[in-house]
Amino acid sequence: TFGTVDGPGIRVVLFFQGCPMRCQYCHNRDTWDTAGGREWTLEDLKQFVLRFKPYMDTSGGGVTATGGDPVLQHRFITRLFTQLKEEGVHTALDTSGFCRYEDVKPLIDVTDLVILDIAMPGLDGPGVCEHIRSSMADPPPVLMVTALDDEKSIERSYSAGAVDYIRKPLRWPVLKNRIRYILGSHRAKQELELLSRNYEMILDAAANGICGVDDGGLISYINPAALKMLGYRNEEVKGVDCRRVFRISLPGGEDFTEDCCPYFAQMDIDATACFDEARMLRKDGTSFPVDFRSTPIRQGQRLIGGVLVFQDVTERQEAAELIRYMANHDPLTNLPNRNYFRRRLPQAISLAKRYGRILCLLFIDLDR
């Protein structure tokens, strides 16, 4: 207990008996024998670890299973780590990786940090690392600790997915701070990915069409509402120049040549480009009315992309037309009403005077 070099912070270090390896540099040869040590029940060991939780919480520590090789007792440790994670305890596994990955996958799923040796017969450290990285949606960071320093071993470790590589003999203060940095980076990455997923879920649920473009005007994101309005599939527009997808015509026009992102052509434009009640072409060549906004995204003085937001205003235009019609027509007969008459009569009189014509007015009583 109170270990500071087997993971971040202050840690409870549990040495499990048994190891199939006989490494010349092993520091804990007394743990090789599976019959050695003291037997613990799951509950007793869990309570022992939790006694030190205040120290773990204040230092960002946790529990580390080492040995020997703890994967020989992977079922017990899986149950222990599962219960400790429910208590908010950080878990680390210090192993040679000399095992079948299928056997220890449940243990890896409840392990926050794997410290993996590389010098092993059979399936080596990079091989296990490749399994971990390829079979888990969110794998933990893997730190390689090895006596090998040749270029091939280093390249293979990083290619397998290791986030760092440390050569023996170890400098414990360096190892401790490397692990602390790795875990901090991993947590920050997880938080950013979660934030990104949450934002994307919000954008995906929006009723308006939303599209993001990069600094070259290529589409990097487009939400389902935009795809539905335009009649495209996501793979048809991802990475495509936005001007080929968003073809806009101003009200009354039919040329559909308006630039949806004018700030790429004129770098001094900072304001949002607005196209109210414009028309936009669908994939099938038909068009529909839209309110369209295109806003540049700048990082300092550099243009790094843009956001396009648009709304199909077909229903709004139809509703406005219906309101105008109802205001000027009788709901029972659909004939022009008194309001329409009062607007048109002065126009008719003016035209009659201008062109010297006779104006006739016919009044019909429809009460009976």
Disulfide bonds with the S-S distance in Angstrom:
none
